[in-house]
Amino acid sequence: MTAIPALSLDHFLEGGFDLRQHLADHLALSLPELERRLPLATAELAAAHPGAFNPDQAGSFYETAVGNAHLLELSAWHLGSADYIADTLRLQERFARGHVLDFGGGIGTHALAAAARPAVEAVWFVDLNPANRAFVTARAEHFGLGHKLRCFRDLSDPALPERFDTIVCLDVLEHLNDPSAQLEEFAARMNPEAIALLNWYFFKGFNAEYPFHFDDPELVEHFFRTLQSRFLEVFHPYLITTRAYRLA
């Protein structure tokens, strides 16, 4: 175990908080084999999509079907888009405090960075995919942050706090068949001074490269009406898709 006082932006930009080595070790892959698979990860995950399916089954698909393929796809995205993600980490540094919910936190980049911050008391990582939860647990232990970061399948777990001081939900809402309901749940579980960091991408791609995304116009309109009724945007200076919100 390597105990460190903080996971810095420089540390992330140098390699995603040692992401390649962590992923190779976790999946029992050599580094050359990992490097071969990373560029193929997005296409391989898209190919795993079954095509048209009942939207109500989307959650179970993420929980049971994507497995380690999601780890590889997310890792490729984080390593290939480090400058962009670094700005989301800067934004998180600006607001994260107290009890932080990282909802759909994937490979744990933001959860780990938040847990390393003195202003953060605890990070509550929620993700349907058990492969993601296992990977993030292992990474937290590696960095000596296991005492501040706990992983859960969903928000119904009674071990989770009733209210949070910060909510982070990045690149998740477009995967939900009812993102408006998720906004309502976030609002119900935010402390009065809490901040939510959110983004979304309701688009399947110009070449259907994002088949996992919902894009129904009625769903999207309902989402924005809910967002505008429940939250007030808080300005931040970073030119990224992620927005900061407080309760309206």
C-alpha positions as CSV (number, residue, x, y, z in Angstrom):
1,M,0.0,0.0,0.0
2,T,1.2,3.5,-0.9
3,A,-0.1,6.2,1.4
4,I,0.0,9.6,-0.2
5,P,-1.4,12.9,1.0
6,A,-3.0,13.9,-2.4
7,L,-3.6,12.8,-5.9
8,S,-2.5,15.9,-7.8
9,L,-3.4,17.0,-11.3
10,D,0.1,16.5,-12.4
11,H,-0.2,12.9,-11.2
12,F,-3.3,12.4,-13.2
13,L,-1.8,14.0,-16.4
14,E,1.2,11.8,-16.1
15,G,-0.9,8.7,-16.5
16,G,-4.3,8.8,-15.0
17,F,-3.2,8.0,-11.4
18,D,-1.0,5.1,-12.6
19,L,-4.0,3.8,-14.5
20,R,-2.2,1.5,-17.0
21,Q,-0.3,-0.4,-14.3
22,H,-3.4,-0.7,-12.1
23,L,-5.5,-2.0,-15.0
24,A,-2.9,-4.4,-16.2
25,D,-2.5,-5.8,-12.7
26,H,-6.2,-6.0,-12.1
27,L,-6.9,-7.8,-15.4
28,A,-3.8,-9.9,-15.3
29,L,-2.6,-8.5,-18.6
30,S,0.9,-7.6,-19.7
31,L,1.4,-3.9,-20.4
32,P,1.9,-4.6,-24.2
33,E,-1.3,-6.6,-24.3
34,L,-3.1,-3.8,-22.5
35,E,-1.8,-1.2,-24.9
36,R,-3.0,-3.4,-27.8
37,R,-6.5,-3.6,-26.4
38,L,-7.1,0.0,-25.3
39,P,-7.5,1.5,-28.8
40,L,-10.1,-1.2,-29.6
41,A,-12.1,-0.8,-26.4
42,T,-14.7,1.7,-27.6
43,A,-15.6,-0.3,-30.7
44,E,-15.6,-3.6,-28.7
45,L,-18.0,-2.2,-26.1
46,A,-20.3,-0.8,-28.8
47,A,-20.3,-4.2,-30.5
48,A,-21.5,-5.8,-27.2
49,H,-24.7,-3.7,-27.4
50,P,-27.6,-6.0,-28.3
51,G,-29.3,-3.5,-30.5
52,A,-32.9,-2.6,-29.7
53,F,-33.9,-3.6,-26.2
54,N,-36.4,-2.7,-23.6
55,P,-35.1,0.6,-22.0
56,D,-36.2,-0.8,-18.6
57,Q,-33.5,-3.5,-19.0
58,A,-30.6,-1.0,-19.5
59,G,-29.6,-1.1,-15.9
60,S,-29.4,-4.9,-15.8
61,F,-27.4,-4.8,-19.0
62,Y,-24.8,-2.6,-17.4
63,E,-24.7,-4.7,-14.3
64,T,-24.3,-8.1,-15.9
65,A,-23.1,-7.7,-19.5
66,V,-20.5,-5.1,-19.9
67,G,-18.1,-6.4,-17.3
68,N,-14.4,-5.7,-17.8
69,A,-15.1,-4.3,-21.3
70,H,-16.3,-1.2,-19.6
71,L,-13.1,-0.8,-17.6
72,L,-11.1,-0.9,-20.8
73,E,-13.4,1.5,-22.6
74,L,-13.4,4.0,-19.7
75,S,-9.6,3.7,-19.2
76,A,-9.0,4.4,-22.9
77,W,-11.3,7.5,-22.7
78,H,-9.6,8.8,-19.5
79,L,-6.1,8.3,-20.9
80,G,-6.9,9.8,-24.3
81,S,-8.8,12.8,-23.0
82,A,-6.6,13.7,-20.0
83,D,-6.6,17.4,-20.6
84,Y,-10.3,17.6,-20.7
85,I,-10.8,15.4,-17.6
86,A,-8.2,17.4,-15.8
87,D,-10.5,20.4,-16.0
88,T,-13.3,18.3,-14.5
89,L,-10.9,17.5,-11.6
90,R,-10.2,21.2,-11.2
91,L,-13.9,21.8,-11.0
92,Q,-14.3,19.1,-8.4
93,E,-11.4,20.7,-6.4
94,R,-13.4,23.9,-6.4
95,F,-16.5,22.4,-4.9
96,A,-15.9,19.0,-3.3
97,R,-16.3,18.8,0.5
98,G,-17.9,16.8,3.2
99,H,-19.7,13.7,2.1
100,V,-19.3,13.2,-1.7
101,L,-21.5,11.0,-3.8
102,D,-19.8,9.8,-7.0
103,F,-22.7,8.3,-8.9
104,G,-21.8,6.0,-11.8
105,G,-18.2,6.7,-11.1
106,G,-16.7,4.2,-13.5
107,I,-12.9,3.6,-13.0
108,G,-12.9,6.0,-10.0
109,T,-10.8,8.9,-11.2
110,H,-13.0,11.5,-9.6
111,A,-13.7,9.4,-6.5
112,L,-10.0,8.9,-5.8
113,A,-9.2,12.5,-6.3
114,A,-12.0,13.6,-4.0
115,A,-11.0,11.1,-1.3
116,A,-7.5,12.5,-1.3
117,R,-8.8,16.0,-0.5
118,P,-8.7,17.2,3.2
119,A,-12.0,19.0,2.8
120,V,-13.7,15.7,1.9
121,E,-14.8,13.5,4.8
122,A,-15.9,10.5,2.8
123,V,-16.6,9.4,-0.8
124,W,-19.5,7.2,-1.5
125,F,-19.0,5.5,-4.9
126,V,-22.1,4.1,-6.6
127,D,-21.9,2.0,-9.8
128,L,-24.0,-0.9,-11.1
129,N,-21.0,-2.7,-12.6
130,P,-19.4,-5.0,-10.1
131,A,-16.2,-5.0,-12.2
132,N,-16.0,-1.2,-11.7
133,R,-16.6,-1.5,-8.0
134,A,-13.9,-4.1,-7.5
135,F,-11.4,-2.1,-9.5
136,V,-12.1,1.2,-7.6
137,T,-11.9,-0.6,-4.3
138,A,-8.4,-2.0,-5.2
139,R,-7.2,1.4,-6.4
140,A,-8.4,3.1,-3.2
141,E,-6.5,0.5,-1.1
142,H,-3.4,1.0,-3.2
143,F,-3.4,4.7,-2.5
144,G,-4.2,4.4,1.2
145,L,-7.7,5.8,0.7
146,G,-9.8,2.8,1.6
147,H,-10.9,4.3,4.9
148,K,-12.4,7.3,3.0
149,L,-14.0,5.6,-0.1
150,R,-16.7,3.0,0.0
151,C,-18.4,1.3,-3.0
152,F,-22.1,0.5,-3.4
153,R,-24.3,-0.9,-6.1
154,D,-27.1,1.7,-5.9
155,L,-28.5,4.5,-3.9
156,S,-31.0,2.3,-2.1
157,D,-28.3,0.9,0.2
158,P,-29.2,1.8,3.8
159,A,-25.4,2.3,4.6
160,L,-25.3,5.4,2.5
161,P,-25.9,8.8,4.0
162,E,-29.4,10.4,3.7
163,R,-27.8,13.6,2.4
164,F,-24.7,14.6,0.6
165,D,-22.6,17.8,0.4
166,T,-21.4,17.2,-3.1
167,I,-22.7,15.1,-5.9
168,V,-20.6,14.1,-8.9
169,C,-22.4,12.5,-11.9
170,L,-20.4,12.6,-15.1
171,D,-21.1,10.8,-18.4
172,V,-24.0,8.9,-16.8
173,L,-27.3,10.6,-17.2
174,E,-27.5,9.8,-21.0
175,H,-27.3,6.1,-20.1
176,L,-30.5,6.2,-17.9
177,N,-34.0,5.5,-19.3
178,D,-35.4,8.2,-16.9
179,P,-32.7,10.8,-16.2
180,S,-35.3,13.2,-14.9
181,A,-36.1,10.9,-12.0
182,Q,-32.4,10.7,-11.2
183,L,-32.3,14.5,-11.0
184,E,-35.2,14.4,-8.6
185,E,-33.4,11.8,-6.4
186,F,-30.3,13.9,-6.4
187,A,-32.3,17.0,-5.3
188,A,-33.9,15.0,-2.5
189,R,-30.5,13.9,-1.2
190,M,-28.6,17.2,-1.3
191,N,-27.9,19.2,1.8
192,P,-29.2,22.8,1.5
193,E,-25.7,24.1,0.5
194,A,-24.7,21.1,-1.6
195,I,-23.3,21.4,-5.1
196,A,-24.0,18.9,-7.9
197,L,-21.5,18.5,-10.8
198,L,-23.4,17.1,-13.8
199,N,-23.0,16.6,-17.5
200,W,-24.8,14.6,-20.2
201,Y,-24.7,13.7,-23.9
202,F,-28.1,12.6,-25.2
203,F,-26.8,11.6,-28.6
204,K,-26.0,8.3,-30.2
205,G,-23.2,9.7,-32.3
206,F,-23.0,10.7,-36.0
207,N,-22.1,7.0,-36.8
208,A,-24.1,5.3,-34.0
209,E,-20.8,5.0,-32.1
210,Y,-22.7,5.5,-28.8
211,P,-25.5,3.0,-28.9
212,F,-25.8,3.0,-25.1
213,H,-27.0,6.6,-25.0
214,F,-30.7,7.6,-24.9
215,D,-31.8,10.4,-27.2
216,D,-35.5,10.4,-27.4
217,P,-36.6,14.1,-27.8
218,E,-39.4,13.8,-25.2
219,L,-37.0,12.3,-22.7
220,V,-34.5,15.0,-23.3
221,E,-37.1,17.8,-23.0
222,H,-38.5,16.4,-19.8
223,F,-34.9,16.2,-18.5
224,F,-34.3,19.9,-19.1
225,R,-37.6,21.0,-17.7
226,T,-36.7,19.1,-14.5
227,L,-33.2,20.5,-14.4
228,Q,-34.5,24.1,-14.7
229,S,-37.2,23.6,-12.1
230,R,-35.1,21.9,-9.4
231,F,-31.6,23.5,-9.8
232,L,-29.9,26.8,-10.3
233,E,-26.6,26.8,-12.1
234,V,-23.5,28.1,-10.3
235,F,-20.9,29.8,-12.6
236,H,-17.5,28.3,-13.0
237,P,-14.7,29.4,-15.4
238,Y,-13.8,26.1,-17.1
239,L,-14.8,25.5,-20.8
240,I,-16.1,22.0,-20.3
241,T,-19.5,20.3,-20.6
242,T,-19.8,19.7,-16.8
243,R,-22.0,22.2,-15.0
244,A,-22.3,23.1,-11.3
245,Y,-25.7,23.3,-9.6
246,R,-27.2,24.1,-6.3
247,L,-30.8,23.6,-5.3
248,A,-33.2,26.2,-6.7
